Amino acid sequence: MSDRESVLAANRAFYDAFESLDAEKMEAVWLKDPRIICIHPGHRKLSGWGPIMASWEGILDNMFEMKFDLGEIEVMISGDLAIIVVEENLTQRGYDGTQRSSVLATNVFERVGNAWFMVMHHGSPVIALSDDEPPLQ
């Protein structure tokens, strides 16, 4: 399997873990390291294994269902680091009902041995433009 295919498989494992609502599967995707970073949409930066895994447990415990439809995926690989930029079209069902949103995500993976592990996830909400508003150039 090529580096690109391996990184895409690691990225898919992240979304599979998210959709499974299983904290143990989410833990398996991340590098167990104090320097990892996660920025959930609209939230402050979290650093380190403990705070990041606690945030995922809170998210996963409060959802009944998560489904991702991923848009165009860009992959950049340099040595043992890989960056994926992807649009997440998310449907989630929780205590507040069903919500749909789009998030632009940057996922960074580091190769350790023969496996790729997530070291950073940053999600930013995508704001829909009004019909008369030109896109940023």
C-alpha positions in Angstrom: 0.0 0.0 0.0 1.4 3.4 -0.9 1.9 6.2 1.7 -1.1 8.1 0.2 -3.3 5.0 0.5 -2.2 4.4 4.0 -2.8 8.0 5.1 -6.3 7.9 3.5 -7.0 4.6 5.4 -5.9 6.3 8.7 -8.2 9.3 7.9 -11.1 6.9 7.1 -10.5 5.1 10.4 -10.9 8.5 12.2 -14.3 9.0 10.6 -15.3 5.4 11.2 -14.4 5.8 14.8 -16.4 9.0 15.0 -19.5 7.4 13.3 -19.2 4.3 15.6 -19.5 6.5 18.7 -16.9 4.3 20.3 -14.3 6.1 22.4 -11.9 3.1 22.3 -11.9 3.2 18.5 -11.3 6.9 18.6 -8.3 6.4 21.0 -6.8 3.9 18.6 -6.6 6.5 15.8 -4.7 9.1 17.9 -1.0 9.1 18.8 -0.7 8.7 22.5 1.5 11.7 23.0 1.4 14.9 25.1 2.0 17.1 22.0 -1.2 16.2 20.1 -3.8 19.0 19.4 -7.5 19.0 18.8 -9.6 22.1 17.9 -13.3 21.2 17.7 -15.4 23.7 15.7 -16.1 26.8 17.7 -14.0 25.7 20.7 -10.6 26.4 22.2 -7.5 24.4 21.5 -7.0 21.2 23.5 -3.6 19.8 24.0 -2.5 16.4 25.2 -4.0 12.9 25.5 -6.1 13.4 28.6 -8.0 16.6 27.6 -8.5 15.4 24.0 -9.8 12.0 24.9 -12.1 13.5 27.5 -13.5 15.8 24.9 -14.2 12.9 22.5 -15.8 10.9 25.2 -18.2 13.9 25.9 -19.0 14.2 22.2 -19.5 10.5 21.6 -21.6 10.0 24.8 -24.0 12.7 23.8 -24.8 11.5 20.3 -27.2 8.8 19.1 -25.9 8.9 15.5 -23.2 10.5 13.4 -22.8 10.3 9.7 -20.1 11.9 7.5 -20.3 12.5 3.8 -16.8 13.7 3.0 -16.2 16.1 0.2 -13.0 16.6 -1.8 -10.0 15.3 0.0 -6.5 16.9 -0.4 -3.5 14.9 0.8 0.0 16.3 1.3 2.8 14.0 2.6 6.3 15.0 3.6 8.4 12.3 5.2 6.6 11.0 8.3 4.0 13.8 8.4 0.8 13.9 6.3 -1.9 16.6 6.1 -5.4 16.0 4.9 -7.8 18.8 4.2 -11.4 17.7 3.8 -15.0 19.1 3.9 -17.1 17.1 6.4 -20.8 17.2 5.6 -22.2 16.0 8.9 -25.6 14.7 10.0 -25.8 14.2 13.7 -28.6 13.1 15.9 -28.5 13.8 19.7 -30.6 15.0 22.6 -31.3 18.3 20.7 -32.6 16.4 17.6 -31.0 16.1 14.1 -28.6 18.7 12.9 -26.7 19.1 9.7 -23.5 21.1 9.3 -20.5 21.5 7.1 -17.0 21.7 8.6 -13.7 22.2 6.9 -11.2 19.9 8.7 -7.5 19.7 8.7 -6.2 16.3 9.9 -2.5 15.8 10.5 -1.0 12.3 10.8 2.4 11.1 11.9 3.9 7.8 10.8 5.2 5.7 13.7 6.7 2.5 12.5 4.4 1.4 9.7 1.2 3.0 11.0 -0.2 6.6 10.7 -1.7 8.2 13.8 -3.6 11.4 14.1 -1.6 14.2 15.9 -3.9 17.1 15.1 -7.5 17.7 14.1 -8.8 21.2 13.5 -12.4 21.7 12.4 -13.9 25.0 11.3 -17.5 25.5 10.5 -18.3 26.4 6.9 -20.6 29.5 6.8 -23.1 29.5 3.9 -22.9 32.7 1.8 -26.0 34.6 1.0 -26.9 34.7 -2.7 -25.7 38.3 -3.2 -22.4 37.8 -1.2 -19.3 37.1 -3.4 -16.9 34.4 -2.1 -13.5 35.5 -0.7 -10.7 35.6 -3.2 
